[in-house]
């Protein structure tokens, strides 16, 4: 299945053309007919020894990437009719030169129709490849639980428009007996290799999240997973930036380790903090297993606080002048309540900054410490299960009967 994703990478030029044409103003669809009109109008002051037939011949060729098959054929037929009108206007003699010009328009129309069909087929193949890539992406990165205790959680994954290959961005949220553990990361590269690395990292994280009591030991598990993957590959240099965080069982403390990843933001009312690590660390796969444990930073997580984690697709997005995007100013202004509103506001601001589609994948993860009823705080949801879902309601009913 993963090998099939490479068809999207091989069709990068098709995606580039499709995105370029999609970004053109709507009036450009009139370009073929404007060429025909220009040929007729310019023929009036043009001396007889000069011909405007090249403009007519260009009309169906210009229509091929801009219009449908019917539109392309219509442009060619209109150009031929305009050519007949010009022949009639110059005396109506269908000599060899006039016939050659009219036939050339017919030939170019047939050629343009073929090009139009090829482009349409390639676009259908590309859409199919993108749909498959998105399906694999959803399978690899399922949405996180919407709520764990007082924590409301949301995630977003926005793929770069210029490529249909799956990127290496990843995130995960898992409730364990040690607390709620979170991961956001970015694997080097794209395509099947990146998907394999993402799958390996997510599997290692989910296993270690339940079994490993300490974050430093959990990071060693992730480090070993990346190193083992490199050993299995030939000439592989896979590494991943990552932030591994843990929200304590009291939901009031945040412990975090940063392995070369963009620093998360902690939004507390009108105050927004950048959670820079005290001691920088290398990305996973580049560290030394024998080195001292990755430093763990600790922060308070008060009610109403929002934790925002993101990949470098956010901080490396540029505007037309090449200025990088900084999420801090937007997060320092009032944002909509809840994690979904926060992420939507950030993505909207990011799009305004770039003024165009994204050139790199973006993964976002937001965790908001909300007030919840005491009955909900007293419940113990299953890992990855919303407390309001039937499985948890059944479990609570069984406990009440037991007591």
Sine and cosine of phi, psi and omega as CSV:
sin_phi,cos_phi,sin_psi,cos_psi,sin_omega,cos_omega
0.00,0.00,-0.67,0.74,-0.03,-1.00
-0.91,0.42,-0.53,0.85,0.01,-1.00
-0.89,0.46,-0.51,0.86,0.00,-1.00
-0.91,0.41,-0.40,0.92,-0.01,-1.00
-0.92,0.40,-0.42,0.91,-0.05,-1.00
-0.91,0.41,-0.32,0.95,0.07,-1.00
-0.88,0.48,-0.51,0.86,0.03,-1.00
-0.94,0.35,-0.65,0.76,0.04,-1.00
-0.90,0.43,-0.62,0.78,0.02,-1.00
-0.93,0.37,-0.31,0.95,0.01,-1.00
-0.98,-0.18,0.47,0.89,-0.05,-1.00
-0.87,0.50,-0.63,0.78,-0.01,-1.00
-0.91,0.41,-0.56,0.83,0.04,-1.00
-0.91,0.41,-0.66,0.75,0.02,-1.00
-0.90,0.44,-0.64,0.77,0.02,-1.00
-0.87,0.49,-0.73,0.68,0.01,-1.00
-0.90,0.44,-0.67,0.74,-0.02,-1.00
-0.89,0.45,-0.70,0.72,0.01,-1.00
-0.92,0.40,-0.63,0.78,0.00,-1.00
-0.89,0.45,-0.71,0.71,-0.01,-1.00
-0.93,0.35,-0.59,0.81,-0.02,-1.00
-0.92,0.40,-0.45,0.89,-0.01,-1.00
-0.99,0.11,-0.06,1.00,-0.01,-1.00
-0.97,0.25,0.49,-0.87,0.07,-1.00
-0.88,0.48,0.40,-0.92,-0.06,-1.00
-0.92,0.40,-0.45,0.89,-0.04,-1.00
-0.92,0.40,-0.32,0.95,-0.01,-1.00
-0.90,0.43,-0.34,0.94,0.06,-1.00
-0.93,0.38,-0.28,0.96,0.06,-1.00
-1.00,0.03,-0.07,1.00,-0.09,-1.00
-0.82,0.58,-0.72,0.70,0.00,-1.00
-0.84,0.54,-0.65,0.76,-0.03,-1.00
-0.98,0.22,-0.45,0.89,0.12,-0.99
-0.92,0.39,-0.59,0.81,0.06,-1.00
-0.90,0.44,-0.65,0.76,0.02,-1.00
-0.90,0.43,-0.71,0.71,0.01,-1.00
-0.89,0.46,-0.64,0.76,0.01,-1.00
-0.90,0.44,-0.62,0.79,0.01,-1.00
-0.89,0.46,-0.66,0.75,-0.02,-1.00
-0.94,0.34,-0.70,0.72,-0.04,-1.00
-0.93,0.38,-0.70,0.72,-0.03,-1.00
-0.94,0.34,-0.34,0.94,0.00,-1.00
-0.93,0.36,-0.39,0.92,-0.06,-1.00
-0.89,0.45,-0.77,0.64,0.01,-1.00
-1.00,0.02,-0.02,1.00,-0.08,-1.00
-0.99,0.15,0.70,-0.72,0.05,-1.00
-0.88,0.48,0.46,-0.89,-0.05,-1.00
-0.86,0.51,-0.50,0.87,-0.03,-1.00
-0.96,0.28,-0.20,0.98,0.06,-1.00
-0.96,-0.26,0.54,-0.84,-0.09,-1.00
-0.82,-0.57,0.62,-0.79,0.10,-1.00
-0.98,-0.18,0.23,0.97,0.03,-1.00
-0.86,0.51,-0.53,0.85,0.05,-1.00
-0.84,0.55,-0.56,0.83,0.06,-1.00
-0.92,0.39,-0.63,0.78,0.05,-1.00
-0.91,0.41,-0.65,0.76,0.00,-1.00
-0.92,0.40,-0.48,0.88,-0.02,-1.00
-0.97,0.24,-0.34,0.94,-0.09,-1.00
-0.87,0.49,-0.80,0.60,0.00,-1.00
-0.91,0.41,-0.53,0.85,0.03,-1.00
-0.91,0.41,-0.66,0.75,0.04,-1.00
-0.93,0.38,-0.48,0.88,-0.03,-1.00
-0.96,0.28,-0.46,0.89,-0.12,-0.99
-0.81,0.59,-0.76,0.65,-0.01,-1.00
-1.00,0.09,-0.18,0.98,-0.12,-0.99
-0.98,-0.20,-0.49,0.87,-0.13,-0.99
-0.85,-0.52,0.11,-0.99,0.08,-1.00
-0.97,0.25,0.04,-1.00,0.04,-1.00
-0.87,0.50,-0.70,0.71,0.01,-1.00
-0.88,0.47,-0.65,0.76,0.03,-1.00
-0.91,0.42,-0.61,0.79,0.02,-1.00
-0.91,0.42,-0.71,0.70,0.02,-1.00
-0.90,0.43,-0.64,0.77,0.02,-1.00
-0.89,0.46,-0.64,0.77,0.04,-1.00
-0.89,0.45,-0.66,0.75,0.02,-1.00
-0.91,0.42,-0.68,0.73,0.01,-1.00
-0.91,0.41,-0.65,0.76,0.03,-1.00
-0.90,0.44,-0.64,0.77,0.03,-1.00
-0.90,0.44,-0.64,0.77,0.01,-1.00
-0.92,0.39,-0.66,0.75,0.04,-1.00
-0.90,0.44,-0.64,0.76,0.06,-1.00
-0.90,0.44,-0.59,0.81,0.05,-1.00
-0.90,0.44,-0.67,0.75,0.05,-1.00
-0.89,0.46,-0.62,0.79,0.04,-1.00
-0.89,0.45,-0.67,0.75,0.00,-1.00
-0.91,0.40,-0.62,0.79,0.05,-1.00
-0.88,0.47,-0.70,0.71,0.02,-1.00
-0.89,0.46,-0.62,0.78,-0.03,-1.00
-0.91,0.41,-0.50,0.87,-0.02,-1.00
-1.00,-0.09,0.37,0.93,0.10,-0.99
0.89,-0.45,-0.19,0.98,0.07,-1.00
0.96,0.28,0.32,0.95,0.01,-1.00
-1.00,0.04,0.89,-0.46,0.05,-1.00
-1.00,0.01,0.95,0.32,0.04,-1.00
-0.99,0.16,-0.04,-1.00,-0.07,-1.00
-0.87,0.50,-0.67,0.75,-0.03,-1.00
-0.90,0.44,-0.69,0.72,-0.02,-1.00
-0.91,0.41,-0.69,0.72,0.02,-1.00
-0.89,0.45,-0.64,0.77,0.01,-1.00
-0.88,0.48,-0.66,0.75,0.00,-1.00
-0.92,0.38,-0.65,0.76,0.02,-1.00
-0.92,0.39,-0.66,0.75,0.03,-1.00
-0.91,0.41,-0.60,0.80,0.01,-1.00
-0.89,0.46,-0.58,0.81,0.05,-1.00
-0.91,0.41,-0.65,0.76,0.03,-1.00
-0.89,0.46,-0.71,0.71,-0.01,-1.00
-0.89,0.46,-0.70,0.72,0.00,-1.00
-0.92,0.40,-0.53,0.85,0.06,-1.00
-0.91,0.41,-0.69,0.73,0.05,-1.00
-0.89,0.46,-0.69,0.73,0.03,-1.00
-0.88,0.48,-0.71,0.71,-0.02,-1.00
-0.90,0.45,-0.61,0.79,0.04,-1.00
-0.90,0.45,-0.64,0.77,0.06,-1.00
-0.90,0.43,-0.68,0.73,0.04,-1.00
-0.89,0.46,-0.66,0.75,0.02,-1.00
-0.86,0.50,-0.68,0.74,0.01,-1.00
-0.93,0.38,-0.63,0.78,0.05,-1.00
-0.89,0.46,-0.69,0.73,0.01,-1.00
-0.91,0.43,-0.64,0.77,0.03,-1.00
-0.90,0.44,-0.67,0.74,0.02,-1.00
-0.90,0.43,-0.69,0.72,0.00,-1.00
-0.89,0.45,-0.62,0.79,0.02,-1.00
-0.92,0.39,-0.61,0.80,0.06,-1.00
-0.90,0.43,-0.66,0.75,0.04,-1.00
-0.89,0.45,-0.65,0.76,-0.01,-1.00
-0.92,0.40,-0.66,0.75,0.05,-1.00
-0.88,0.47,-0.64,0.77,0.04,-1.00
-0.90,0.44,-0.67,0.74,0.02,-1.00
-0.90,0.43,-0.64,0.76,0.02,-1.00
-0.91,0.41,-0.66,0.76,0.03,-1.00
-0.88,0.47,-0.66,0.75,0.02,-1.00
-0.92,0.40,-0.65,0.76,0.02,-1.00
-0.88,0.47,-0.67,0.74,0.01,-1.00
-0.92,0.40,-0.59,0.81,0.03,-1.00
-0.90,0.43,-0.69,0.72,0.05,-1.00
-0.90,0.44,-0.64,0.77,0.00,-1.00
-0.87,0.49,-0.69,0.72,0.00,-1.00
-0.91,0.41,-0.57,0.82,0.02,-1.00
-0.93,0.36,-0.64,0.77,-0.01,-1.00
-0.96,0.27,-0.63,0.77,-0.05,-1.00
-0.88,-0.48,0.98,0.21,0.06,-1.00
-0.92,0.39,0.42,-0.91,0.01,-1.00
-0.89,0.45,0.56,-0.83,0.01,-1.00
-0.96,0.29,0.25,-0.97,0.09,-1.00
-0.86,0.51,0.64,-0.76,-0.05,-1.00
-0.94,0.35,-0.48,0.88,0.01,-1.00
-0.48,-0.87,0.65,-0.76,0.17,-0.99
-0.74,-0.67,0.96,-0.29,-0.07,-1.00
0.86,0.51,-0.78,-0.63,0.01,-1.00
-0.99,0.13,0.04,1.00,-0.06,-1.00
-1.00,-0.06,0.85,-0.53,0.15,-0.99
-0.99,-0.12,0.74,-0.67,-0.18,-0.98
-0.78,-0.63,0.61,-0.79,0.09,-1.00
-0.50,-0.87,0.43,-0.90,0.02,-1.00
-0.64,-0.77,0.41,-0.91,0.08,-1.00
-0.67,-0.74,0.60,-0.80,0.14,-0.99
-0.73,-0.68,0.89,-0.46,0.00,-1.00
-0.89,-0.46,0.89,-0.45,-0.02,-1.00
-0.99,0.17,0.52,-0.86,0.07,-1.00
-0.89,0.46,0.67,-0.74,-0.05,-1.00
-0.96,0.30,-0.46,0.89,-0.10,-0.99
-0.97,0.26,-0.27,0.96,-0.05,-1.00
-0.74,-0.67,0.52,-0.86,0.04,-1.00
-0.98,-0.22,-0.06,1.00,-0.01,-1.00
-0.96,0.28,0.52,-0.86,0.04,-1.00
-0.95,0.30,0.69,-0.73,0.01,-1.00
-1.00,0.03,-0.09,-1.00,-0.06,-1.00
-0.96,-0.27,0.25,0.97,0.03,-1.00
-0.97,0.25,0.57,-0.82,-0.03,-1.00
-0.50,-0.87,0.39,-0.92,0.10,-0.99
-0.44,-0.90,0.37,-0.93,0.03,-1.00
-0.34,-0.94,0.54,-0.84,0.07,-1.00
-0.71,-0.70,0.75,-0.66,-0.04,-1.00
-0.55,-0.83,0.77,-0.64,0.09,-1.00
-1.00,0.03,0.75,-0.66,-0.01,-1.00
-0.73,-0.69,0.07,-1.00,0.04,-1.00
-0.95,0.32,-0.21,0.98,0.04,-1.00
-1.00,-0.03,-0.16,0.99,-0.06,-1.00
0.75,-0.67,-0.10,-0.99,0.05,-1.00
-1.00,0.01,0.85,-0.52,-0.05,-1.00
-0.94,-0.34,0.66,-0.75,-0.08,-1.00
-0.79,-0.61,0.51,-0.86,0.06,-1.00
-0.65,-0.76,0.72,-0.69,0.23,-0.97
-0.69,-0.72,0.66,-0.75,-0.08,-1.00
-0.40,-0.92,0.11,-0.99,-0.01,-1.00
-0.58,-0.82,0.93,-0.37,0.02,-1.00
-1.00,0.08,0.64,-0.77,0.04,-1.00
-0.90,0.44,0.73,-0.69,0.10,-1.00
0.99,-0.14,-0.02,-1.00,0.00,-1.00
-0.64,-0.77,0.11,-0.99,0.09,-1.00
0.99,0.12,-0.29,-0.96,-0.08,-1.00
-0.84,0.54,-0.61,0.79,0.01,-1.00
-0.88,0.47,-0.66,0.75,0.03,-1.00
-0.93,0.38,-0.63,0.78,0.02,-1.00
-0.89,0.47,-0.66,0.75,0.03,-1.00
-0.88,0.48,-0.70,0.71,0.00,-1.00
-0.91,0.41,-0.65,0.76,0.04,-1.00
-0.88,0.48,-0.70,0.72,0.00,-1.00
-0.89,0.46,-0.67,0.74,0.02,-1.00
-0.89,0.46,-0.72,0.70,-0.02,-1.00
-0.91,0.42,-0.68,0.73,0.00,-1.00
-0.91,0.42,-0.64,0.77,0.05,-1.00
-0.89,0.45,-0.68,0.73,0.03,-1.00
-0.90,0.43,-0.65,0.76,0.00,-1.00
-0.89,0.45,-0.74,0.68,-0.07,-1.00
-0.91,0.41,-0.58,0.82,0.05,-1.00
-0.94,0.35,-0.73,0.68,-0.05,-1.00
-0.95,0.33,-0.51,0.86,-0.03,-1.00
-0.87,0.50,-0.61,0.80,0.00,-1.00
-0.99,0.13,-0.57,0.82,-0.17,-0.98
-1.00,-0.08,-0.42,0.91,-0.15,-0.99
-0.98,-0.20,0.87,-0.50,-0.05,-1.00
-0.97,0.26,-0.46,0.89,-0.10,-1.00
-0.93,-0.37,0.59,-0.81,0.04,-1.00
-0.90,0.45,-0.67,0.74,0.02,-1.00
-0.84,0.54,-0.66,0.75,0.04,-1.00
-0.92,0.40,-0.58,0.82,0.03,-1.00
-0.91,0.42,-0.63,0.78,0.04,-1.00
-0.91,0.41,-0.57,0.82,0.06,-1.00
-0.90,0.43,-0.61,0.80,0.05,-1.00
-0.88,0.47,-0.70,0.72,0.02,-1.00
-0.91,0.41,-0.63,0.78,0.03,-1.00
-0.89,0.46,-0.70,0.72,0.01,-1.00
-0.90,0.43,-0.60,0.80,-0.01,-1.00
-0.89,0.46,-0.68,0.73,0.01,-1.00
-0.93,0.36,-0.66,0.75,0.01,-1.00
-0.90,0.43,-0.64,0.77,0.01,-1.00
-0.90,0.44,-0.62,0.79,0.04,-1.00
-0.90,0.44,-0.65,0.76,0.03,-1.00
-0.91,0.42,-0.58,0.81,0.01,-1.00
-0.93,0.38,-0.54,0.84,-0.02,-1.00
-0.98,0.22,-0.38,0.93,0.01,-1.00
-0.99,-0.10,0.46,-0.89,0.09,-1.00
-1.00,-0.04,0.75,-0.66,0.01,-1.00
0.83,0.55,0.58,0.81,-0.01,-1.00
-1.00,-0.06,0.65,-0.76,0.07,-1.00
-0.74,-0.67,0.79,0.61,-0.02,-1.00
-0.96,0.28,0.71,-0.71,0.17,-0.99
-0.55,-0.84,0.25,-0.97,-0.06,-1.00
-0.56,-0.83,0.75,-0.66,0.20,-0.98
-0.99,0.17,0.52,-0.85,-0.07,-1.00
-0.34,-0.94,0.46,-0.89,0.22,-0.98
-0.85,-0.53,0.82,-0.57,0.08,-1.00
-0.92,-0.38,0.82,-0.57,-0.07,-1.00
-0.78,-0.63,0.38,-0.92,0.03,-1.00
-0.65,-0.76,0.83,-0.56,0.12,-0.99
-0.99,-0.15,0.85,-0.53,-0.13,-0.99
-0.87,0.49,0.23,-0.97,-0.03,-1.00
-0.90,0.43,-0.33,0.94,0.07,-1.00
-1.00,0.07,-0.07,1.00,-0.01,-1.00
0.87,0.49,0.41,0.91,-0.03,-1.00
-0.87,-0.50,-0.21,0.98,-0.04,-1.00
-0.85,-0.53,0.56,-0.83,0.02,-1.00
-0.82,-0.57,0.85,-0.52,0.09,-1.00
-0.92,-0.38,0.66,-0.75,-0.16,-0.99
-0.53,-0.85,0.60,-0.80,0.10,-1.00
-0.80,-0.60,0.72,-0.70,-0.05,-1.00
-0.89,-0.45,0.84,-0.55,0.03,-1.00
-0.93,-0.37,0.96,0.27,0.09,-1.00
0.95,0.31,0.35,0.93,-0.09,-1.00
-0.97,-0.23,0.42,-0.91,0.11,-0.99
-0.81,0.59,0.69,-0.72,-0.08,-1.00
-0.93,0.37,0.73,-0.69,0.06,-1.00
-0.92,0.38,0.17,-0.99,0.05,-1.00
-0.89,-0.45,0.61,-0.80,0.07,-1.00
-0.89,-0.45,0.93,-0.36,-0.07,-1.00
-0.98,-0.18,0.89,-0.46,-0.03,-1.00
-0.80,-0.61,1.00,-0.04,-0.06,-1.00
0.92,0.39,-0.84,-0.54,0.01,-1.00
-1.00,-0.03,-0.01,1.00,-0.03,-1.00
-0.96,-0.27,0.75,-0.67,0.03,-1.00
-0.82,-0.57,0.79,-0.61,-0.02,-1.00
-0.93,-0.38,0.61,-0.79,0.14,-0.99
-1.00,-0.04,0.87,-0.49,-0.09,-1.00
-1.00,0.04,0.93,0.36,0.04,-1.00
-0.95,0.32,0.64,-0.77,0.05,-1.00
-0.94,0.34,0.57,-0.82,0.04,-1.00
-0.89,0.45,-0.64,0.77,-0.01,-1.00
-0.80,-0.60,0.90,-0.44,0.00,-1.00
-0.89,0.45,0.52,-0.86,0.01,-1.00
-0.73,-0.68,0.43,-0.90,-0.01,-1.00
-0.96,0.29,0.38,-0.92,0.06,-1.00
-0.89,0.47,0.33,-0.94,0.07,-1.00
-0.89,0.46,0.71,-0.71,-0.05,-1.00
0.99,-0.16,-0.27,0.96,0.03,-1.00
-0.92,-0.40,-0.09,1.00,-0.02,-1.00
-0.99,0.11,0.02,-1.00,0.00,-1.00
-0.91,-0.40,0.85,-0.53,-0.01,-1.00
-0.88,0.47,-0.45,0.89,-0.01,-1.00
-1.00,0.06,-0.10,0.99,-0.03,-1.00
-0.96,0.29,0.27,-0.96,0.07,-1.00
-0.85,0.52,0.41,-0.91,-0.04,-1.00
-0.87,0.49,0.51,-0.86,0.05,-1.00
-0.88,0.47,0.76,-0.65,0.00,-1.00
-0.87,0.50,0.63,-0.78,0.02,-1.00
-0.95,-0.31,0.83,-0.55,0.05,-1.00
-0.99,-0.11,0.56,-0.83,-0.05,-1.00
-0.86,-0.52,0.65,-0.76,0.00,-1.00
-0.63,-0.78,0.41,-0.91,0.10,-1.00
-0.99,0.10,0.59,-0.81,0.01,-1.00
-0.82,-0.57,1.00,0.03,-0.05,-1.00
-0.99,0.17,0.27,-0.96,0.06,-1.00
-0.88,0.47,0.70,-0.71,-0.04,-1.00
1.00,-0.03,-0.10,0.99,0.00,-1.00
-0.99,0.16,0.59,-0.81,0.04,-1.00
-0.87,-0.50,0.75,-0.66,0.07,-1.00
-0.96,-0.26,0.82,-0.58,-0.03,-1.00
-0.88,-0.48,0.87,-0.50,0.05,-1.00
-0.89,-0.45,0.58,-0.81,-0.07,-1.00
-0.44,-0.90,0.26,-0.96,0.03,-1.00
-0.99,-0.15,0.09,-1.00,-0.10,-1.00
-0.96,0.29,-0.09,1.00,0.14,-0.99
-0.88,0.47,-0.38,0.92,0.06,-1.00
-0.98,0.18,-0.81,0.58,-0.12,-0.99
-0.97,0.24,-0.29,0.96,0.02,-1.00
-0.98,-0.20,0.09,1.00,0.09,-1.00
-0.95,0.31,0.69,-0.73,-0.07,-1.00
-0.87,-0.50,0.41,-0.91,0.14,-0.99
-1.00,0.00,-0.15,-0.99,-0.06,-1.00
-0.91,0.41,-0.38,0.92,0.01,-1.00
-1.00,-0.03,0.05,1.00,0.01,-1.00
0.99,0.10,0.21,0.98,-0.01,-1.00
-0.99,0.13,0.77,-0.64,0.00,-1.00
-0.94,0.33,0.47,-0.88,0.03,-1.00
-0.99,0.15,0.67,-0.75,0.06,-1.00
-0.87,-0.50,0.91,-0.41,-0.03,-1.00
-0.96,0.28,-0.24,0.97,-0.09,-1.00
-0.87,0.49,-0.73,0.68,0.00,-1.00
-0.85,0.53,-0.67,0.75,-0.01,-1.00
-0.92,0.39,-0.63,0.77,-0.01,-1.00
-0.97,0.24,-0.21,0.98,0.06,-1.00
-1.00,0.08,-0.19,0.98,0.07,-1.00
-0.99,-0.13,0.27,-0.96,0.01,-1.00
-0.84,0.55,0.67,-0.74,0.01,-1.00
-0.83,-0.56,0.40,-0.92,0.04,-1.00
-0.87,0.49,0.47,-0.88,0.00,-1.00
-0.94,0.33,0.44,-0.90,0.06,-1.00
0.99,0.10,0.39,-0.92,-0.05,-1.00
-0.92,0.39,-0.57,0.82,0.00,-1.00
-0.91,0.41,-0.70,0.72,0.03,-1.00
-0.89,0.45,-0.63,0.78,0.02,-1.00
-0.89,0.46,-0.73,0.68,-0.03,-1.00
-0.92,0.38,-0.64,0.77,0.02,-1.00
-0.90,0.44,-0.64,0.77,0.02,-1.00
-0.90,0.43,-0.65,0.76,0.00,-1.00
-0.92,0.39,-0.69,0.72,0.00,-1.00
-0.90,0.43,-0.62,0.78,0.04,-1.00
-0.90,0.43,-0.66,0.75,0.02,-1.00
-0.93,0.37,-0.60,0.80,0.04,-1.00
-0.90,0.44,-0.67,0.75,0.02,-1.00
-0.91,0.42,-0.63,0.77,0.05,-1.00
-0.89,0.46,-0.60,0.80,-0.02,-1.00
-0.92,0.39,-0.73,0.68,-0.06,-1.00
-0.96,0.27,-0.52,0.85,-0.03,-1.00
0.94,0.35,0.18,0.98,-0.02,-1.00
-0.34,-0.94,-0.08,-1.00,0.02,-1.00
-0.95,0.30,0.38,-0.92,-0.07,-1.00
-0.95,0.33,0.56,-0.83,0.03,-1.00
-0.98,-0.20,-0.06,1.00,0.04,-1.00
-0.59,-0.80,0.46,-0.89,0.03,-1.00
-0.90,0.44,0.51,-0.86,0.01,-1.00
-0.77,-0.64,0.81,-0.59,0.13,-0.99
-0.88,-0.48,0.72,-0.70,-0.03,-1.00
-0.76,-0.65,0.60,-0.80,0.05,-1.00
-0.65,-0.76,0.82,-0.57,-0.01,-1.00
-0.83,-0.55,0.70,-0.72,0.05,-1.00
-0.78,-0.62,0.87,-0.50,-0.03,-1.00
-0.91,-0.42,0.80,-0.60,0.05,-1.00
-0.99,0.10,0.97,-0.22,-0.06,-1.00
-0.97,-0.26,0.32,-0.95,0.12,-0.99
-0.98,0.20,0.70,-0.71,0.02,-1.00
-0.73,-0.68,0.40,-0.92,0.04,-1.00
-0.86,0.51,0.48,-0.88,-0.04,-1.00
-0.88,0.47,-0.54,0.84,0.02,-1.00
-0.89,0.45,-0.51,0.86,0.02,-1.00
-0.97,0.24,-0.62,0.78,0.03,-1.00
-0.90,0.44,-0.51,0.86,-0.02,-1.00
-0.97,0.24,-0.33,0.94,0.00,-1.00
-0.98,0.19,0.40,-0.92,0.04,-1.00
-0.87,-0.49,1.00,-0.09,-0.04,-1.00
-0.90,0.43,0.48,-0.88,0.12,-0.99
-0.93,0.36,0.42,-0.91,-0.01,-1.00
-0.84,0.54,0.84,-0.54,0.07,-1.00
0.97,0.26,0.25,0.97,-0.04,-1.00
-0.87,-0.50,0.73,-0.68,0.03,-1.00
-0.92,0.38,0.71,-0.70,-0.04,-1.00
-0.87,0.50,-0.39,0.92,-0.03,-1.00
-1.00,0.05,0.00,1.00,-0.08,-1.00
-0.99,0.17,0.33,-0.94,-0.11,-0.99
-0.84,0.54,-0.62,0.79,-0.05,-1.00
-0.87,0.49,-0.64,0.77,-0.02,-1.00
-0.97,0.25,-0.64,0.77,0.04,-1.00
-0.87,0.48,-0.63,0.78,0.04,-1.00
-0.90,0.44,-0.68,0.73,-0.01,-1.00
-0.89,0.45,-0.66,0.75,0.01,-1.00
-0.91,0.41,-0.62,0.79,0.02,-1.00
-0.90,0.43,-0.66,0.75,0.03,-1.00
-0.89,0.46,-0.65,0.76,0.01,-1.00
-0.90,0.44,-0.65,0.76,0.02,-1.00
-0.90,0.43,-0.67,0.74,0.03,-1.00
-0.90,0.44,-0.61,0.79,-0.03,-1.00
-0.90,0.43,-0.59,0.81,0.00,-1.00
-0.99,0.11,0.00,0.00,0.00,0.00
